[in-house]
């Protein structure tokens, strides 16, 4: 065992003495040492319950003959970090999580790992670490929040942000907003729609790194505790069979993840995280393939913010495996991939029936014949730009309008709430990318302001930042190359016509190449917004593009 390097032999006597200081018995030291990565904290609603999940995992490990040892991972709540400097620190934590977990796992010679994440950057960060460390590993998340109810209708966090926009537009009273504030987030757990956290927890199942229900069983259900115990037991089986993350997270597994991503209508941030995870697993996941997969993958789910169903509804309808079983009716998945269950994808999803065709559309009757995400290209986005197609109203699938240009999120929000943005406009927010932000902030506040002002069906938003999974409408993010490195988005001028053509995967600035060349010659790099601290180091080190804004 790997842990022999700290438990066996005369040279390891000092190591054993330190394990004695932990209160470990000789019996425990002779068993496999299983590291449990706990993302529990008392700041993030999606993580406040993880102490219960960790205790259940520990019981499962011990029942199956292992010695569980817990160490921490950080996590940021994107909702609390939204709209101020805190959002610059969200994406960068993904690399901190991966790096620190690698350090702990390698330094202490664990035989296997159980990852206990839940929210946005925590899940992909730990998946990156799992691939990098490559010892037997299983994931069990904390689970989604139950939806809130306001005036008899289910609601979620995106409703809260849009309520603020509606108040600014005079469409809601302060009392109305307070009711939303008190009711939209009723329990612990990751926010209740198909936002980034739940997208990545569902895709963890699809990749084969989590047991059935990992992405959908609500945080407050006792079934979540049982799942955690089973994960603790299952890791001992994975250790015995020596099944490692790179055996599971193969190229085929990532193709499955992209396919289910399209069917579920996941967050556009999955297009940032999947390539980064794949990169650690030694798989080149070029985003060019996303449109190929989307073209043949029907969109089966319209979970919030795209529709009025929530994670609890998906769970009751049969969960991720039921969606996968629908897709396999048209042979859209690789079913021979091994998973943490010890079985193949095909064995896992066999007989998993769709229990609610209103939540998971039958494959013969999808919301659309194409997937929930589209990757756009054109002279405004020579590399890529990403849009959650399933959350765009039909009248905005093709749109042409004048650019309203802003060099930061705050200026755009002020213009939107000040009534300076009108129907037909294309709001462009730049210098918010990985280097230019730095940190690539989410743009949930401006998209929510647009929706709250009643402009969601007539105004588009384009940015080199990124969009929250809670964003809806014609919100096009991840524009690459970003403005800070001289990408064409830096050359847009007020009033330039922008053409968006989602069905044909195009994003164009209607300016001649000669004019763009003149603008390129005049463009000058900007002074960094942050010159000290971790953000400054991140801005110097980060590489954006198809590896998902990972560090060099």
C-alpha positions in Angstrom: 0.0 0.0 0.0 1.1 3.6 -0.5 0.6 4.2 3.2 3.3 1.7 4.0 5.7 4.6 3.5 4.4 6.1 6.7 3.3 3.0 8.7 5.7 0.1 8.0 9.4 -0.5 8.9 11.9 0.9 11.4 12.5 4.1 9.4 8.8 4.9 9.9 8.8 4.7 13.7 8.8 8.5 13.9 5.8 8.6 11.5 3.9 6.0 13.6 4.6 8.1 16.7 2.8 11.0 15.1 -0.1 8.8 14.1 -0.2 7.7 17.7 -0.6 11.4 18.6 -3.7 11.4 16.5 -5.2 8.6 18.7 -4.8 5.9 16.0 -4.6 2.3 17.3 -2.2 -0.2 15.9 -5.2 -1.9 14.2 -6.1 1.4 12.4 -2.5 1.9 11.3 -2.5 -1.5 9.6 -5.5 -0.7 7.5 -5.6 1.4 4.3 -5.4 5.1 5.1 -8.3 6.9 3.3 -8.2 10.6 3.0 -11.5 12.4 3.1 -11.4 15.8 1.6 -14.0 17.8 3.5 -15.3 21.1 2.0 -17.4 21.8 5.1 -17.5 25.5 6.2 -20.1 27.8 7.9 -20.0 30.4 5.2 -21.5 28.6 2.2 -25.1 27.3 2.3 -24.1 24.4 0.1 -21.4 23.4 2.5 -22.9 23.9 5.9 -24.2 20.3 5.9 -21.0 18.6 4.7 -19.9 17.8 8.3 -22.8 15.3 8.3 -21.8 13.9 4.9 -18.2 13.5 6.1 -19.3 11.6 9.3 -21.3 9.3 7.1 -18.4 8.7 4.8 -16.2 7.9 7.7 -18.6 5.3 9.0 -18.8 3.7 5.5 -15.0 3.6 5.3 -14.6 2.1 8.7 -17.4 -0.4 8.1 -15.5 -1.6 5.0 -12.1 -1.9 6.8 -10.4 1.4 6.1 -9.1 4.1 8.4 -10.6 7.5 7.5 -8.6 10.7 8.0 -10.2 14.1 7.2 -8.6 17.2 5.8 -10.1 20.4 4.4 -10.7 22.1 1.1 -11.8 25.7 0.8 -15.0 26.8 -1.0 -16.4 30.2 -2.0 -20.2 30.9 -2.3 -20.6 32.6 -5.7 -23.9 34.1 -4.6 -22.4 35.9 -1.6 -19.3 36.8 -3.7 -21.4 38.2 -6.5 -21.3 41.8 -7.6 -18.2 43.0 -5.7 -14.4 42.3 -5.6 -15.2 38.8 -4.1 -16.3 37.5 -7.4 -12.7 38.0 -8.7 -11.7 35.4 -6.2 -14.2 32.7 -7.2 -12.7 31.0 -10.3 -9.2 31.3 -9.0 -10.1 29.1 -6.0 -10.5 26.1 -8.4 -6.7 26.0 -8.9 -6.1 26.6 -5.2 -8.3 23.7 -4.3 -6.7 21.4 -6.8 -3.2 22.4 -5.8 -3.7 22.2 -2.0 -5.5 18.8 -2.3 -2.7 17.4 -4.3 -0.2 18.6 -1.7 -2.1 17.0 1.2 -2.7 13.7 -0.6 0.9 13.3 -1.7 2.5 14.5 1.5 0.5 12.0 3.7 0.7 9.0 1.4 -3.1 8.2 1.4 -4.1 4.9 -0.2 -7.4 6.4 -1.6 -9.5 9.5 -1.4 -13.2 10.4 -0.9 -13.9 13.9 -2.2 -16.8 15.7 -0.4 -17.5 18.9 -2.4 -20.7 20.7 -3.4 -20.5 24.2 -4.9 -19.2 25.8 -8.1 -15.4 25.7 -8.2 -15.1 23.1 -5.4 -16.3 20.3 -7.6 -14.1 20.9 -10.7 -11.2 21.7 -8.5 -11.4 18.4 -6.7 -12.0 16.5 -10.0 -8.8 18.2 -11.3 -7.0 17.0 -8.2 -8.3 13.5 -8.5 -7.0 13.2 -12.0 -3.7 14.7 -11.1 -3.1 12.5 -8.0 -4.6 9.4 -9.7 -5.2 7.1 -6.7 -8.6 5.4 -6.2 -11.1 8.2 -5.6 -14.8 8.6 -5.3 -17.0 11.7 -5.0 -20.1 12.4 -2.9 -21.5 15.9 -2.9 -23.6 17.7 -0.3 -26.7 17.8 -2.6 -29.0 20.5 -3.9 -31.2 22.9 -1.9 -34.9 22.5 -2.1 -36.7 25.1 -4.2 -38.4 28.0 -2.3 -42.0 28.9 -2.7 -43.3 32.5 -3.2 -47.0 33.0 -3.7 -47.5 29.3 -4.4 -44.8 29.1 -7.1 -41.4 27.4 -6.8 -38.5 29.8 -6.9 -34.7 29.8 -6.6 -31.7 32.1 -6.3 -32.0 33.5 -9.8 -35.5 34.7 -9.0 -33.9 36.7 -6.1 -31.5 38.5 -8.4 -34.2 39.2 -10.9 -36.4 40.5 -8.1 -33.8 43.2 -7.4 -33.8 44.2 -11.0 -37.6 44.3 -11.0 -37.5 46.6 -8.0 -35.1 48.9 -9.8 -37.6 49.0 -12.7 -40.5 49.9 -10.3 -42.2 46.5 -10.9 -41.8 45.3 -7.4 -42.2 46.9 -3.9 -39.6 46.5 -1.2 -42.0 44.2 0.6 -42.2 42.0 -2.5 -38.4 41.7 -2.6 -38.3 41.0 1.2 -40.7 38.1 0.7 -38.4 36.6 -2.0 -35.4 37.2 0.3 -37.0 35.2 3.0 -38.3 32.3 0.9 -36.2 31.5 -2.2 -33.4 29.7 -0.3 -35.2 27.6 2.3 -32.7 24.9 3.1 -29.0 24.1 3.0 -27.5 22.8 -0.2 -26.3 24.0 -3.6 -28.8 26.4 -5.1 -31.8 24.6 -6.5 -31.7 25.2 -10.3 -29.4 23.7 -12.9 -26.7 26.2 -12.0 -23.0 25.5 -12.1 -22.7 23.5 -8.8 -25.6 21.2 -9.7 -24.4 20.9 -13.3 -20.9 19.8 -12.2 -22.3 17.4 -9.5 -24.5 15.8 -12.2 -21.6 15.6 -14.7 -19.5 13.9 -11.9 -22.1 11.1 -12.1 -21.8 11.0 -15.9 -18.0 10.9 -15.8 -18.3 7.9 -13.6 -16.8 9.5 -10.5 -19.9 9.6 -8.3 -22.7 7.1 -7.4 -26.2 7.4 -8.7 -28.0 10.3 -7.0 -24.8 12.3 -6.4 -26.1 15.3 -8.4 -29.8 15.2 -7.6 -30.6 13.8 -4.1 -31.6 16.9 -2.0 -29.2 18.0 0.7 -31.8 17.6 3.4 -32.9 14.1 2.5 -31.7 11.2 4.7 -31.1 9.4 1.4 -28.1 11.7 1.0 -26.6 10.3 4.3 -27.0 6.8 3.0 -25.4 7.7 -0.3 -22.4 9.0 1.7 -22.1 5.8 3.7 -22.2 3.8 0.4 -19.5 6.0 -1.0 -17.3 5.3 2.0 -17.8 1.6 1.6 -17.3 1.7 -2.2 -13.9 3.4 -2.0 -12.5 0.3 -0.3 -13.8 -1.8 -3.3 -12.1 0.7 -5.7 -8.9 0.4 -3.7 -9.0 -3.4 -3.8 -9.6 -3.4 -7.6 -7.1 -0.6 -8.1 -9.6 1.5 -10.2 -8.2 5.0 -10.5 -9.6 8.3 -11.8 -7.7 8.1 -15.1 -9.2 4.6 -15.7 -12.6 6.3 -15.4 -12.1 9.8 -16.8 -11.2 8.7 -20.3 -11.9 10.5 -23.6 -15.1 8.5 -24.0 -16.2 9.5 -20.5 -15.8 13.2 -21.4 -17.8 12.7 -24.6 -20.5 11.3 -22.4 -20.3 14.3 -20.1 -20.7 16.7 -23.0 -23.6 14.7 -24.4 -25.5 14.7 -21.1 -24.5 18.4 -20.6 -26.4 19.2 -23.8 -29.5 17.1 -22.7 -29.7 18.6 -19.2 -29.1 22.2 -20.3 -26.2 22.7 -17.9 -24.4 25.9 -17.0 -22.1 27.4 -19.6 -19.4 27.2 -16.9 -19.2 23.5 -17.7 -17.5 24.5 -20.9 -14.8 26.1 -18.7 -14.5 23.3 -16.2 -14.7 20.1 -18.4 -11.6 21.1 -20.5 -9.6 21.9 -17.4 -10.5 18.5 -15.8 -9.8 16.7 -19.0 -6.4 18.5 -19.3 -5.4 17.0 -15.9 -6.6 13.6 -17.0 -4.4 13.8 -20.2 -7.4 14.2 -22.5 -7.5 17.0 -25.0 -11.1 18.3 -25.0 -11.3 20.8 -27.8 -14.5 22.9 -27.5 -14.9 22.6 -31.3 -16.5 19.2 -30.7 -19.2 20.7 -28.5 -21.3 21.8 -31.5 -20.9 18.4 -33.1 -22.3 16.8 -30.0 -25.0 19.4 -29.7 -26.1 18.9 -33.2 -27.0 15.3 -32.5 -28.1 15.5 -28.9 -31.7 16.6 -28.0 -32.3 18.9 -25.1 -34.5 17.0 -22.7 -34.6 19.2 -19.6 -35.5 22.8 -18.9 -34.6 23.2 -15.2 -34.4 26.6 -13.7 -33.4 29.1 -14.9 -34.4 27.8 -18.3 -37.8 26.5 -17.0 -39.9 26.0 -13.9 -38.6 22.6 -12.7 -35.9 22.1 -10.1 -33.3 19.6 -9.0 -35.7 17.9 -6.6 -38.0 17.4 -9.6 -35.2 15.8 -11.6 -34.4 13.5 -8.7 -38.0 12.3 -8.4 -38.1 11.8 -12.2 -35.3 9.3 -12.1 -32.2 11.5 -11.9 -29.2 11.6 -14.2 -29.3 7.9 -15.0 -32.9 8.3 -16.3 -31.7 11.1 -18.6 -28.8 8.9 -19.8 -31.2 6.0 -20.5 -33.3 8.3 -22.7 -30.2 9.3 -24.6 -29.2 5.7 -25.1 -32.4 5.0 -27.0 -30.6 6.7 -29.9 -27.2 5.2 -29.0 -25.7 8.6 -28.0 -23.5 7.4 -25.2 -20.4 5.2 -24.8 -21.7 2.5 -22.5 -18.5 0.5 -22.0 -16.8 3.1 -19.7 -16.0 1.8 -16.2 -17.3 3.8 -13.3 -16.8 4.0 -9.5 -19.7 1.6 -9.1 -17.4 -1.0 -10.5 -19.8 -1.5 -13.4 -20.0 0.1 -16.8 -22.2 3.0 -17.8 -24.4 0.6 -19.7 -24.9 -1.6 -16.6 -25.6 1.5 -14.4 -28.3 3.0 -16.6 -30.1 -0.2 -17.6 -33.7 -0.1 -16.5 -33.5 3.4 -15.2 -37.0 4.6 -16.2 -38.0 8.2 -16.8 -40.7 8.7 -14.2 -41.9 12.1 -15.3 -42.0 13.1 -19.0 -42.8 16.7 -18.0 -39.4 17.0 -16.2 -37.3 14.7 -18.5 -38.8 14.9 -22.0 -38.8 11.6 -23.8 -36.2 11.6 -26.5 -39.0 11.4 -29.1 -40.4 14.7 -27.8 -37.5 16.9 -26.8 -37.5 20.6 -26.1 -35.2 20.9 -29.1 -33.4 18.5 -31.4 -30.1 20.2 -30.5 -28.4 20.5 -27.2 -28.7 23.1 -24.5 -25.3 24.8 -25.1 -23.8 26.3 -28.2 -20.2 27.4 -28.9 -20.1 30.5 -31.2 -17.3 31.7 -33.4 -16.7 34.7 -35.7 -14.6 37.8 -36.0 -15.7 38.9 -32.5 -14.8 35.5 -31.0 -12.1 33.9 -33.1 -11.5 31.1 -30.5 -14.8 30.6 -28.8 -17.8 32.1 -27.1 -20.5 30.1 -25.2 -24.2 30.5 -24.8 -26.8 28.5 -22.9 -29.1 28.0 -25.9 -31.8 26.3 -23.9 -32.3 29.5 -21.8 -32.6 31.9 -24.8 -36.1 32.9 -26.0 -36.9 32.1 -29.6 -36.9 35.7 -30.7 -33.3 36.3 -29.5 -31.8 33.2 -31.2 -30.9 35.6 -34.1 -30.4 39.2 -33.2 -28.7 42.2 -34.6 -28.2 45.5 -32.7 -25.9 48.3 -31.7 -23.1 47.7 -29.2 -23.3 49.5 -25.9 -19.7 49.1 -24.6 -18.5 49.0 -21.0 -15.1 48.2 -19.6 -16.4 46.7 -16.3 -19.5 45.1 -14.9 -20.3 48.0 -12.6 -20.7 50.6 -15.4 -23.0 48.3 -17.3 -25.2 47.7 -14.3 -25.5 51.4 -13.7 -26.5 52.0 -17.3 -29.1 49.2 -17.3 -30.7 50.3 -14.0 -30.5 53.9 -15.2 -32.7 53.1 -18.2 -30.0 53.8 -20.7 -30.2 50.4 -22.3 -33.2 49.9 -24.6 -34.7 47.1 -26.6 -32.5 45.9 -29.4 -29.2 46.9 -27.7 -26.2 44.5 -27.4 -24.5 45.2 -24.1 -20.7 44.4 -24.3 -18.8 44.0 -21.0 -15.1 43.5 -21.5 -11.8 43.5 -19.6 -13.5 40.9 -17.3 -11.6 37.8 -18.5 -9.1 35.6 -16.6 -6.3 38.2 -17.0 -8.3 41.3 -17.5 -10.6 41.0 -14.5 -8.5 39.5 -13.2 -10.4 36.3 -12.2 -13.2 36.2 -14.9 -16.1 37.4 -12.8 -19.6 36.0 -13.4 -22.2 38.4 -14.8 -25.3 37.4 -13.0 -26.0 40.9 -11.7 -26.2 42.5 -15.2 -28.2 39.7 -16.7 -30.6 39.8 -13.8 -30.9 43.5 -14.1 -31.8 43.1 -17.8 -34.4 40.5 -17.0 -35.8 42.5 -14.1 -36.1 45.6 -16.3 -38.2 43.5 -18.7 -35.6 43.4 -21.4 -34.7 39.7 -21.3 -36.4 39.1 -24.7 -34.9 42.1 -26.5 -31.4 42.8 -25.2 -28.3 40.6 -25.6 -25.2 40.7 -23.4 -21.7 39.7 -24.5 -18.6 39.4 -22.3 -15.1 38.0 -22.0 -16.1 37.2 -18.4 -18.4 34.3 -17.7 -22.0 33.8 -16.9 -23.5 32.2 -13.8 -25.5 29.0 -14.4 -28.4 31.1 -13.0 -28.2 33.5 -16.0 -30.8 33.3 -18.8 -31.5 35.1 -22.0 -29.1 35.9 -24.9 -26.1 35.9 -22.5 -22.9 35.1 -24.4 -19.8 34.7 -22.3 -16.3 33.2 -22.3 -15.5 35.3 -25.4 -11.9 34.4 -26.4 -9.4 35.9 -26.9 -10.2 38.3 -24.1 -9.8 42.0 -24.3 -6.8 42.1 -22.0 -4.7 40.2 -24.5 -6.0 42.2 -27.5 -8.9 40.1 -28.6 -11.4 41.6 -31.0 -13.8 42.4 -28.1 -11.3 45.1 -27.1 -11.8 46.7 -30.5 -15.6 47.1 -30.4 -16.8 50.7 -30.4 -20.1 52.3 -29.2 -22.7 51.8 -31.9 -21.0 49.0 -33.9 -23.5 46.5 -35.2 -23.3 43.1 -33.6 -24.9 40.1 -35.2 -25.8 37.0 -33.1 -26.8 33.9 -34.9 -27.1 31.0 -32.4 -28.6 28.4 -34.8 -25.5 28.8 -37.1 -23.0 29.3 -34.2 -21.9 32.7 -35.3 -21.0 35.9 -33.4 -19.9 38.7 -35.7 -19.0 42.4 -35.4 -20.2 44.1 -38.6 -17.0 46.0 -39.2 -14.7 45.6 -42.1 -11.4 43.8 -41.6 -9.6 46.9 -42.8 -11.3 49.0 -40.0 -10.5 46.3 -37.4 -6.8 46.3 -38.5 -6.7 50.1 -38.0 -8.2 49.6 -34.5 -5.7 46.8 -33.7 -2.8 49.1 -34.5 -4.1 51.8 -32.1 -5.0 49.4 -29.3 -2.7 49.6 -26.2 -2.6 47.1 -23.3 -4.0 48.4 -20.1 -2.3 48.6 -16.8 -3.2 45.6 -14.6 -6.1 46.2 -12.3 -4.5 44.3 -9.4 -0.7 44.4 -8.9 -0.2 42.5 -5.6 -1.6 39.4 -3.9 -2.9 36.1 -5.3 -5.1 37.8 -8.0 -2.0 39.4 -9.5 -0.1 36.1 -9.5 -3.1 34.4 -11.1 -3.3 37.0 -13.8 0.4 36.5 -14.6 0.1 32.7 -14.7 -3.3 32.0 -16.2 -3.7 30.7 -19.7 -7.2 30.9 -21.2 -8.6 29.1 -24.2 -9.5 25.4 -24.6 -7.8 24.2 -21.5 -10.4 26.1 -19.5 -8.4 29.0 -18.0 -6.0 26.8 -16.1 -2.6 27.9 -14.7 0.5 27.4 -16.8 
